[in-house]
Amino acid sequence: MDLGLTGRTVLVTGASSGVGLATTRMLLAEGANVAACARDAERLKTALDGLPGNLHLGACDVLDRDCVQEFVERSAERFGGIDGVVNNAGRSLMARLAETEDRQWRDELELKIFSVLHVVRAAQPWLRESTAASVVNINAILARQPEARLAATSAARAALLNLSKTLAGELAADDIRVNSVCLGLIDTGQWRRRYERSGSTAEFSEWSAELAADRGIPLGRLGTADEVAFPIVALLSPRASYLTGTALDVGGGIARYL
């Protein structure tokens, strides 16, 4: 199926690994122009080196408003506009309520909210001119189903989900769609690092299967970055033109809410 992304320009944050990297690859395969950024320029270049397609790379800290503005302007100049944005930059703080300092609460809220606001505000003039403008915010099932071991992250994710709904309503008048993709446990570098720190003598596949069982994932495994990238790319497509304000779960059935 032709998703109608050929020649369209999509900006992806946090593109050097995991979901951001997989999304960038998939967009390029669909014929899209991709403006990809991450904080570490060398890591980004190494991850995307040799990929076919129209690619613009840049080092960018999404919490630095001026840096974001500059990267967005350069990307729009390079490709003649911006049609889509994937807000993927983020992290999780593994800490219970009593273990989380006030500074960490503020850091989590700032990252989850302003990493999206800075990019959307900067890209909005070009999105307004697009015939198929779409923003996809990468979130987590934690937004609706808090995890005690991720107290601050769960709360910040809920705030982002609320913000995304507000953005969908506010930007609809400019024909800019805003949707969320909410992740469960995905096999990315974050979980690989936790596996390495665990000291487990089991293979990662066994360790992750035990993790999936402990967390109650019906499909019995972690997801992959490519399995997340597909719905992201689909939501960016003009074929999804009547979808806005939605939150799509990609979690192997882990969500318990209706």
N, C-alpha and C positions, 0 to 999 in steps of 0.2 A: 504494500500500500504506500502510495506517495503521501507523505505527511505535509507536503507543501512548505518545507523549510529551506529548499534550495535558494541560495542567494540572500536569505534573511540573516540578520546579525543578532547573535545572542551573547550577552555578557555573563560569564560564570565566575563567581568568587569561590575561593578555597579550592582551586582547580588542580592543585599539585598532587593530590592523592585521593583515594577512596571514591566517594560518590561524585565529587566534583570532577575528578579525572575521568571516570567512566562516562559521565554526562558529556564532557567535552569530546571524547572520542566518538560517542554516538551521534552527537550533533554534526561533527565533521563528516561522518559517514553518510548523513542525510543531506549533505551538500550545503550546510549552513556555514556562515562566517562566524568564528568564535573569538571573542575577546576574553581571554582567560587571565585571572590574576591570583596571586597568593602572596603572603608576606616574604617568603624566601624565593628570590628570583632564580637562584641556581638550581634549587630543587624543582621549581616549576619548569625550567628549561630542560632539565634532565628527563623529567617525567613525560614531556610532550615532544621531545626532540624526534624528528623524523616522521611525525604523523602527517599524512597527506591532507591537504585542504588549506583554506584561508584562515590563518591563525595569527592573532595579535596577542603578545604576552606582555605582562607588566607586573612589577612588584607593587603591592598595594596593601596597606593596613586599613581594613574596612572601618576601624574606629577613628581614623584620621580623615576628617571631612574634606580637607583640602586635597589630600592624596587621592581620595575617591573621585573628587570632582575632576582632577587632572586626568586620571585614568579613563574616566567615562568620556571626557572631551576628546582625548586622543583616539579612543576606540571609534567614536562617532565620526571623527574626521577621517580615519583610516578606511572605514567601510561605508561612509555616507549616511549613517544613521544607526539607530538601535531599535530592534523589534522585540527583543525579549531579555529578561533578566532572571538568572538563577541565583538566589541568595543562599549560599551553601556554607559560608564561613562559620565555624563554630567549634565547640568542644563541650565536654561534660565534666562536671566536678563530682567526683566520687566522695561524698561526705554526708553523714547524717546531720540532722538538725542541730544537735548539740555540738557537733564537730565543725560547724561552718561559722567562720568569723564574719563580722559585719562587712569588712572589705570584700570578702569573697561573694557575699550576696550582691553587693553593688557591682562588682566585676561581671557577674553572670547576667544581671539585668542589663547592664550597659552593652555587653556583647550581643545578646540576643535581640535587643531592640534597635540599637544604633547601627549595627552591621547591616540591617535592612533599611532603616530610614535614610541613612547617608546615601546608599546606592540608588534607592527608588527616587529620592528627591533629585539627585544629580541626573538620572536617566530620563526623568519625566518629560522634559521638553521634546526629546527624540521619540519616546514612546507615543506621545500624543500625535506625532506625525505619521506613525506607522499604520498600516491597514490591518495589522494583526498583532497588536501589542499584548504581551503576556508576561506576567511576573509569577515566578514559582518560588515560594519560600520553603526551604527545607527545615522541617520541624521534627518533632518526635511524639510518639504515642504517650510519652510522659506528660504531655500538655493536658491530657484528659484523664490519665491514669497514673497518678503520682507514684514514684518509687522512693521509699524511705531512705535508701542508700544514695539518692541523688536529690536531696531536698531542695537546694537552691536552683539546680538545673530544672527540676520539675516545675517550680514556680515561674521561672523565667520563660520556659517553653509555653506555659499557659498564657503568659502575657503576650508572647509573640503570636500565638494563635488568635487571640483577641484583636491584636493590632492588624493582623492579616485580614480579618473579617472587616474591620473598619476601612482599611485601604481598598478592599474590593468595592465597598459601597461608595467611597469618596471618588475613586478613579473611574468608575463605570461611565460617568458622564463624558469622559474622554475616550471611551471605548478601550480602556486598558483593563484587561482581566487580571485578577490576583487570586491565586490558589495556593494551597499548602499540600506538601507531601510529608506525611508523618511516619517516621521510621520506628521500627522495633529494633531488634538486635541484628546488626549488619556486620558481616566479616570484613572489617577494614583494619587499618594500622592500629587503631585504638585498642581493639580487642586483641590483636596480635601482641601488642606491648603488654597488656594485662596478663596474657598467657605466659609471656616470658618472665614477668615479675613474680608469677605465682609459684615458680619452682616446681611445677608439676612434672612428673616423669612420663606422663601420657603424651601421645601425639596430639597435635592441635585438634584434629578431627574428633578424637575421643573426648578431649577436654571441652570443646565447644558443644558437643552433643549432650554432655552432662550439664553444661550451662543452660542449654535450651530446655532440658527436662526440668531443671530447677526453677526456671522462669515460667514454665508452663506454656511453651510454644507448641501448639498443636501439630505443626509440620515437623517438629523434632529437630530443627537445625537453625543455624543463623542464615540470614539472607546474604545475597551478594550485591556488590556495588552495581553490577549491570542490571540486576532485578529492580533496583531503585531508579536507575537512569532511564529505563524505558517509560515508566509513567510520567517522569519529569518531562521528557522530550515530547510525549503525547500531549501533555497539557500546554506545551509551548506551540503546538501545531495549530494552524488556522482551522483545522477540522474540529478542534475543541472550542469553537467560537461561542458556544452558549454555556460554557462552564466558567463560573466565577464565584468566589466566596466559598469554594468547597475545600474540604480537608480529606485527602485520600490516604488511608492507612496502608503501609507496606510493612507488615510485621509478622507474617506467617500465622496469623490468627491469634496473636497474643492479646489483642484488645478485648476487654471484658464488657465494655459499655455497648449500648445499642446505637 
